[in-house]
Amino acid sequence: MSIKLGIIGGGVMAEAILSRLFNEGLYQGVEVLISEPDAKRREYLQQTYQVVVTSDNQATLHATEVLLLAIKPQVLNKVLDGLKLAQKANYPLILSILAGVPLSRLEAGFPDYPVVRVMPNTPATVGAGMTAIAPGTQVQSHHLVLARSIFQAVGDVVEVPEGLMDAVTGLSGSGPAFVALMVEALSDGGVASGLPRAIATQLAVQTVLGTAQLLQTKGLHPAQLKDQVTSPGGTTIAGVAQLEKAGFRSAVIEAVKAAYLRSCELGKPLNQ
C-alpha cells in the first residue's frame, strides 16, 4: 500500500491530528510516513499507531501525496535547506501548521507546490478543534477539498484570506490558554466561596463547555445570553459589574492582540 500522508515533525499537534484521522477512518497506519529526528519518539509513534517512521525528511516529501509540516517555525529554514525538491508531474499538497509563517515563505521554500497555510488549535486533540486554512497561489479546488477533509476530522474548518491568519492565531490558536485561565479563575472563585476544589473545577469546566454549546446551538450573540442570565438587582449583574470594573473585556482583547502581534513577528525573516 502506498504512502498517502507524510508528516515532518512528530510532536503533540501532529499526533493529535493523526489520531483523529485514524479515528475517522481517513487513513490507515501503513499509509502514513512520519519523519521525526528523535528515535524514542519515532518508536513511540510506530508502536502506538503502526505508522511508518523515518528520520529522512527528503524521503518523506517524495513518497507522499500530502505532506503535513508540523515542525517549530524556528527550524523551518534548516528543514528546507535539507530538502532537494525534485521536479514531479504531480506535486504533493503541502499543509503547514507553522504558527506565524506566511505563505510567501512557504511558497519560496516549495516553489510550484500547492501550499495551504493552516492554523489548528489544541482542542483538535479531542476532535473539538477550530482550524483556519488559507490557500496559496498553486492551490486548486480539489486541494482545498482534501485539506478540509483532513482538518474536519479534528473539528470545524473555516477558510480565510492569508492576511487574517495572524489574527486567527491570536484568537483561536492562543485562545484555549486564555479560556483555561478563566476556568482556573472561576474554580478559584468557587474555592474562595467555600467549594471543594474538585467540585469547583467541575462546575467551572462544565459551565464554560455548556455556555459555548448553548451559544453555538442557539446561534445567540454572547450579549443576548449575558442579558438572559442577568436579572435586575441579581447576583449575575453584580459579578458582571465587578468584571467591568476590573477591565475584564479589555484584558481579553489586549491578550488576543498581543498574541496576534507575536504571530506577525514570528513570520518575519530572521534578518528583519
N, C-alpha and C positions, 0 to 999 in steps of 0.2 A: 504494500500500500504506500502511495507517495506522500511526501510531506506537504501539507496544505497550509499549516500555520507555523511560522518561525518567530521566536521571541529572543531578542537580545536583551539580557538582564532578567534574572530570576528572583526578583525581590518580592515584597509583600503585595504591591498592587498587581504585578504580573501574575502572581499566584492566585489572587482574588479573581481576576478576570478569567484565568484558566479554569479554576474550579467551577465557576458559574457556566462557562461554555460547555464543560463536560456534563454538568447537571442538566443543561438544556438540550443536550444531545447534538450540539453543533459540530463537535469534533470528537475523535477517539484518540487515545494516548499515542498510538503509533503514527498518527497524522501530524503530531506536534514535535518540533525540534527546538530545544531551548539552549541558547548559548549563555553560559554563566561561568565567570572566572574562578569562583570558589568551589573547590572539589566537594566539600561537605554539603554545600547547598545543592550541587548537581546530584549527588547521591540521594539526598532527601527528595528532590523533585521526581527523580526517576522511580524511586521506590513508592512514593505516595501516589503518583499519577500515571505511572507506566509510560511516561513520555520518553522520547529520545533526547539525550543530552550531549553537549559538547562544550569545548572552550573556544571553538573556532567560529568567530563571527562571519568570516568570509563564506564558510560552508553553509552557514545558516541562511545567509542572504540569497545564495544562488540555488538553494534546494527548495525554496518555498514559493507559494502563490501569494501569501500575505505575510508581511514582516511587521511585528509589533516592537517598536523601540521603547523599552521600559528601563532605561538607564537614568542616572543622575545627569541633569543638564551640564554639570561641570566637566563631565568626561565625554561629552559628545564629540569634541574635536579629536580626541585620542581615538575614539572608536572609528570615526570617519577616516582618519589617517591610516588605519589598519585595513580598510576595505579597498579592494580593487573592483571597480564597477565594470562588469563585462557587458558588452552590447548583447541585448536579447530581443527576440521577436515580441515577447510578452513580459514586460517588466512586472515584478511583484508590486502589489499595493503596499505602500509604507504607511503605517499608522504610528504616530508619535504621541506619547503621553508625557513628554518632557515639559514641565511647567516653565512658562516664560519664553520658550524657544519658538521664534516666529517661523512662518512658512518660508520666508526668504532665506533663512539659514539652512533649513531642512532641504529646500529645493536646490540650493547651491551644493549641498553635500550629496544629493541624489538627483543629478540633472537627468531630465527626460522621464523620471519615475513619477507615477501618480502618488502624491503625498497628501495625507489628511492629518491635520493637527487636531489632537483630541485632548479634552480635559475632563477626566472622570473624577470622582471623589471617593472617599473611604467607605461610605455605606454600600459601595459596589460589592464589598466582601460578603454582604448578606442579601444581595440582589435588590437593594433599595437605593442604588446609586443615581446620580444625576450627571449625565455626560453631555458635553457640548462638542460639536465637531465643526471644523472649518476646512473646506476643500481647497487644494492647491490648483495650479493652472492646468495640470495634466489630468486632473480627475474627471471622469465621465460618470454618467448616471448610474451605471452598473457598479462602479466603485463605491459610490455613496450608499447604494442598497446593501452592499456587502459590509461596509463599515457600520451602518446602522444595525444590521442583524447581529453583528458581534457584540456591540455595546448595549443593545436592548436586552441581552442576556444578563446584564448586571443592573438594569434599571431603566429609567427614562432617558431619551436622547433628544437633543434639540440642535438644529443647525444654525450657526450664527456666522456673520461676517468675520473675517480674520481680525479686523480691528477691535472686536469686542472680546477676544479670547482672554486678554489680561484681566478684564473686568469679571469675566466668568471665573477665572482663577481666584480672584479676591472674594467673590461671593460664595459659589458652591464648592470651589476647591478648598478654600480655607474655612468656610462656614461651619463644617462639622466640629472644628475645635471651639468656635465661638458658642455653638449650641451646647457643647459638652460643659463649657464653663458655666453657662446658665443653669444647666441641670444640676451641676455641683452646687451652685449658689442657692438654688431652690431647696436642695437637700439640706444644706447648711442652715437655711432659714427654718426648715422644719425641725431640725435638731435644736436650734436656738429657742424654738417654741415648745420644746418638750418631747418631740417624737423620737423614738429609737432610730438610729442611723439607717438600718436596713429598711424599715418601713418608710422613712423619709425619702430614701433614694428610689424605692419602688414607686411611690406616689409621684415623685418628680419625673422619672423616666416615662411613666405611662401618661402623665398629664401632657408632656411635650409631644409624645407619639400620637396620642388621641387628638390633640389640638391640630396637629399637622394633617392627620387623616380627615378631620372634620372640614378644615379649610379646603382640602383637595376634593373631597367627595361632594360637598355642597357648592363649591365654586364661590365661596364667600370672600369678600375683601376682608383682610385682617381687622380693619376698623369696625366692620359690621359685627364680627364675632366679639370683639372687645366691648362694643356697646351692648350686646346681648347679655354679657356677663355682669356688667357694671350697673347695679340698681342704685337709685338715688339714696345718698347717705349711707351706702352699704360698705361692706368690707373691701370689695374689689377696688372701688374708686379711691378708697383710702390708700391702698397699695399702689395703684397707678399714679396717684399724686406724688407719692414718695419716689417712685421711679423717675418721674419727670423732674422732680427736684434734684435728683442725683445725676441727671443728664444721661439716662439710660439709652435713649434712642440716638442721641448724638454720639455716644461712645461706640455703639454698634456701627453706625455709619462710618465713623472715622477708622474703625478696625478694618472694615471692608476696603476703604480707600487706601489704607496703609498696605494691605496685602496686595491690592492692585498695583500700587506703585512699585512694590518689591518685585512683582512679576515682570513689570516693564524693565526693571534693572537687570533681572536675570537674562532677559532676552537680548541685551546689548552685547556686541562683540567685546572680547576681553580688552582690546586696545582703546576702548572708549572710556 
